[in-house]
Amino acid sequence: MTNGKPASTQLPPPPVQMGVVPKISYLGNEHTSVESLLNSLGLEKYAVFFKAEEIDIATLKQMGDRDLKDLGIPVGPRTQILLAVLP
Protein backbone atom coordinates (compact mmCIF):
# COMPACT_ATOMS: atom_id res chain seq x y z
CA MET A 1 0.00 0.00 0.00
CA THR A 2 1.40 3.39 -0.98
CA ASN A 3 -0.03 6.79 -0.17
CA GLY A 4 -2.96 5.14 1.56
CA LYS A 5 -4.14 3.43 -1.65
CA PRO A 6 -4.16 -0.32 -2.27
CA ALA A 7 -1.74 -1.69 -4.86
CA SER A 8 -3.16 -2.23 -8.34
CA THR A 9 -4.17 -5.76 -9.31
CA GLN A 10 -4.13 -5.06 -13.05
CA LEU A 11 -2.57 -7.86 -15.10
CA PRO A 12 0.23 -7.11 -17.56
CA PRO A 13 -0.62 -7.33 -21.30
CA PRO A 14 -0.10 -10.72 -22.98
CA PRO A 15 3.29 -11.25 -24.64
CA VAL A 16 3.57 -10.38 -28.32
CA GLN A 17 4.82 -13.16 -30.57
CA MET A 18 7.10 -11.84 -33.26
CA GLY A 19 6.31 -12.95 -36.81
CA VAL A 20 2.77 -14.09 -35.99
CA VAL A 21 0.12 -12.31 -38.01
CA PRO A 22 -3.53 -12.90 -37.16
CA LYS A 23 -5.76 -14.13 -39.99
CA ILE A 24 -7.83 -11.32 -41.43
CA SER A 25 -10.25 -12.23 -44.19
CA TYR A 26 -11.04 -9.92 -47.09
CA LEU A 27 -14.28 -8.83 -45.47
CA GLY A 28 -13.09 -8.74 -41.90
CA ASN A 29 -15.39 -11.53 -40.74
CA GLU A 30 -16.20 -15.12 -41.53
CA HIS A 31 -19.43 -15.89 -43.32
CA THR A 32 -21.37 -18.99 -42.43
CA SER A 33 -23.36 -19.23 -45.66
CA VAL A 34 -22.89 -18.53 -49.33
CA GLU A 35 -25.96 -16.29 -49.21
CA SER A 36 -24.53 -14.08 -46.44
CA LEU A 37 -21.23 -13.80 -48.32
CA LEU A 38 -22.93 -12.83 -51.56
CA ASN A 39 -25.17 -10.33 -49.75
CA SER A 40 -22.16 -8.67 -48.15
CA LEU A 41 -20.57 -8.28 -51.59
CA GLY A 42 -23.76 -6.96 -53.20
CA LEU A 43 -23.91 -10.10 -55.37
CA GLU A 44 -27.08 -11.64 -53.95
CA LYS A 45 -28.51 -12.10 -57.44
CA TYR A 46 -26.01 -14.94 -57.97
CA ALA A 47 -27.22 -16.93 -54.93
CA VAL A 48 -29.60 -18.90 -57.14
CA PHE A 49 -26.62 -20.36 -59.06
CA PHE A 50 -25.12 -21.74 -55.84
CA LYS A 51 -28.46 -22.99 -54.50
CA ALA A 52 -29.20 -24.85 -57.74
CA GLU A 53 -25.89 -26.71 -57.45
CA GLU A 54 -26.20 -27.21 -53.64
CA ILE A 55 -22.93 -25.38 -52.98
CA ASP A 56 -22.32 -24.46 -49.34
CA ILE A 57 -19.62 -22.16 -47.94
CA ALA A 58 -17.15 -25.03 -47.35
CA THR A 59 -17.51 -26.14 -50.96
CA LEU A 60 -17.21 -22.58 -52.23
CA LYS A 61 -13.90 -22.20 -50.41
CA GLN A 62 -12.57 -25.15 -52.43
CA MET A 63 -13.70 -23.75 -55.78
CA GLY A 64 -11.57 -21.88 -58.26
CA ASP A 65 -12.12 -19.42 -61.08
CA ARG A 66 -12.97 -22.14 -63.59
CA ASP A 67 -15.59 -23.64 -61.27
CA LEU A 68 -17.32 -20.28 -60.83
CA LYS A 69 -17.12 -19.63 -64.57
CA ASP A 70 -18.79 -22.99 -65.21
CA LEU A 71 -21.63 -21.84 -62.91
CA GLY A 72 -22.14 -18.83 -65.16
CA ILE A 73 -20.69 -16.19 -62.80
CA PRO A 74 -19.16 -13.24 -64.77
CA VAL A 75 -15.48 -12.35 -64.32
CA GLY A 76 -15.99 -9.32 -62.03
CA PRO A 77 -18.18 -11.08 -59.49
CA ARG A 78 -15.97 -14.22 -59.73
CA THR A 79 -12.97 -12.15 -58.70
CA GLN A 80 -14.84 -10.57 -55.80
CA ILE A 81 -16.03 -13.96 -54.55
CA LEU A 82 -12.59 -15.55 -54.82
CA LEU A 83 -10.94 -12.68 -52.96
CA ALA A 84 -13.57 -12.90 -50.23
CA VAL A 85 -12.94 -16.60 -49.55
CA LEU A 86 -9.15 -16.44 -49.60
CA PRO A 87 -7.65 -18.03 -46.48
C-alpha positions in Angstrom: 0.0 0.0 0.0 1.4 3.4 -1.0 0.0 6.8 -0.2 -3.0 5.1 1.6 -4.1 3.4 -1.7 -4.2 -0.3 -2.3 -1.7 -1.7 -4.9 -3.2 -2.2 -8.3 -4.2 -5.8 -9.3 -4.1 -5.1 -13.1 -2.6 -7.9 -15.1 0.2 -7.1 -17.6 -0.6 -7.3 -21.3 -0.1 -10.7 -23.0 3.3 -11.2 -24.6 3.6 -10.4 -28.3 4.8 -13.2 -30.6 7.1 -11.8 -33.3 6.3 -13.0 -36.8 2.8 -14.1 -36.0 0.1 -12.3 -38.0 -3.5 -12.9 -37.2 -5.8 -14.1 -40.0 -7.8 -11.3 -41.4 -10.3 -12.2 -44.2 -11.0 -9.9 -47.1 -14.3 -8.8 -45.5 -13.1 -8.7 -41.9 -15.4 -11.5 -40.7 -16.2 -15.1 -41.5 -19.4 -15.9 -43.3 -21.4 -19.0 -42.4 -23.4 -19.2 -45.7 -22.9 -18.5 -49.3 -26.0 -16.3 -49.2 -24.5 -14.1 -46.4 -21.2 -13.8 -48.3 -22.9 -12.8 -51.6 -25.2 -10.3 -49.8 -22.2 -8.7 -48.2 -20.6 -8.3 -51.6 -23.8 -7.0 -53.2 -23.9 -10.1 -55.4 -27.1 -11.6 -53.9 -28.5 -12.1 -57.4 -26.0 -14.9 -58.0 -27.2 -16.9 -54.9 -29.6 -18.9 -57.1 -26.6 -20.4 -59.1 -25.1 -21.7 -55.8 -28.5 -23.0 -54.5 -29.2 -24.8 -57.7 -25.9 -26.7 -57.5 -26.2 -27.2 -53.6 -22.9 -25.4 -53.0 -22.3 -24.5 -49.3 -19.6 -22.2 -47.9 -17.2 -25.0 -47.3 -17.5 -26.1 -51.0 -17.2 -22.6 -52.2 -13.9 -22.2 -50.4 -12.6 -25.2 -52.4 -13.7 -23.7 -55.8 -11.6 -21.9 -58.3 -12.1 -19.4 -61.1 -13.0 -22.1 -63.6 -15.6 -23.6 -61.3 -17.3 -20.3 -60.8 -17.1 -19.6 -64.6 -18.8 -23.0 -65.2 -21.6 -21.8 -62.9 -22.1 -18.8 -65.2 -20.7 -16.2 -62.8 -19.2 -13.2 -64.8 -15.5 -12.4 -64.3 -16.0 -9.3 -62.0 -18.2 -11.1 -59.5 -16.0 -14.2 -59.7 -13.0 -12.2 -58.7 -14.8 -10.6 -55.8 -16.0 -14.0 -54.6 -12.6 -15.6 -54.8 -10.9 -12.7 -53.0 -13.6 -12.9 -50.2 -12.9 -16.6 -49.5 -9.2 -16.4 -49.6 -7.7 -18.0 -46.5 
